[in-house]
Amino acid sequence: MQEKDMVNDVLSMINSSLTGYANVIAQCSDQGLRQTIQQIRNADEQFQYQLFKAAEQKGYYQPADPATPQEIQEIKSIFTS
């Protein structure tokens, strides 16, 4: 397996885990457990971003073009109206 494939697999797994953490946090009534899951999620988000930046630098990942100010405003208005 190529390094690029391994990196993309790990990124995919982390992204899936982050979705799972969000679901657990949203449904957790125990404050201590909720905070623990949030801490784990935060650490995974930091790791995911570091791995993403490394993958981007190596050319393993090509992100989408940045959104224009108009696109940002359109999305913002959808969620704030």
C-alpha positions as CSV (number, residue, x, y, z in Angstrom):
1,M,0.0,0.0,0.0
2,Q,1.3,3.4,-0.9
3,E,1.9,6.1,1.7
4,K,-0.7,8.3,-0.1
5,D,-3.4,5.6,0.3
6,M,-2.5,5.0,4.0
7,V,-2.8,8.8,4.7
8,N,-6.1,9.0,2.9
9,D,-7.4,6.0,4.8
10,V,-6.4,7.4,8.2
11,L,-8.0,10.8,7.2
12,S,-11.2,9.0,6.3
13,M,-11.3,7.0,9.5
14,I,-10.7,10.1,11.6
15,N,-13.4,12.0,9.8
16,S,-15.8,9.2,10.4
17,S,-14.8,9.1,14.1
18,L,-15.4,12.8,14.4
19,T,-19.0,12.3,13.1
20,G,-19.5,9.6,15.7
21,Y,-18.2,11.8,18.5
22,A,-20.6,14.5,17.5
23,N,-23.5,12.1,17.8
24,V,-22.4,10.8,21.2
25,I,-21.8,14.3,22.6
26,A,-25.3,15.4,21.4
27,Q,-27.0,12.5,23.2
28,C,-24.8,12.3,26.3
29,S,-26.5,13.4,29.6
30,D,-23.5,12.7,31.9
31,Q,-21.5,15.9,32.0
32,G,-18.2,14.2,32.9
33,L,-18.5,11.7,30.1
34,R,-19.6,14.5,27.7
35,Q,-16.5,16.5,28.6
36,T,-14.2,13.5,28.1
37,I,-15.7,12.7,24.7
38,Q,-15.3,16.4,23.8
39,Q,-11.6,16.3,24.8
40,I,-11.0,13.2,22.7
41,R,-12.8,14.8,19.8
42,N,-10.8,18.0,20.1
43,A,-7.5,16.0,20.1
44,D,-8.6,14.0,17.1
45,E,-9.6,17.2,15.3
46,Q,-6.1,18.6,15.9
47,F,-4.5,15.4,14.7
48,Q,-6.8,15.4,11.6
49,Y,-5.8,18.9,10.7
50,Q,-2.1,18.2,11.1
51,L,-2.4,15.1,8.9
52,F,-4.5,17.0,6.4
53,K,-1.8,19.7,6.2
54,A,0.9,17.1,5.7
55,A,-1.1,15.4,3.0
56,E,-1.8,18.7,1.3
57,Q,2.0,19.6,1.3
58,K,2.9,16.2,-0.2
59,G,0.3,16.7,-2.9
60,Y,-1.9,13.8,-1.6
61,Y,-4.9,15.9,-1.2
62,Q,-6.2,18.8,-3.3
63,P,-8.7,20.9,-1.4
64,A,-11.5,22.7,-3.0
65,D,-11.0,26.3,-4.1
66,P,-11.7,28.8,-1.3
67,A,-15.2,30.1,-1.1
68,T,-15.8,33.7,-2.4
69,P,-17.1,36.3,0.0
70,Q,-20.5,36.1,-1.8
71,E,-20.7,32.3,-1.3
72,I,-19.8,32.7,2.4
73,Q,-22.5,35.3,2.8
74,E,-25.1,33.2,1.0
75,I,-24.4,30.2,3.3
76,K,-24.3,32.5,6.4
77,S,-27.7,33.9,5.5
78,I,-29.2,30.4,5.2
79,F,-28.2,29.5,8.7
80,T,-28.9,32.8,10.4
81,S,-32.4,33.5,9.0
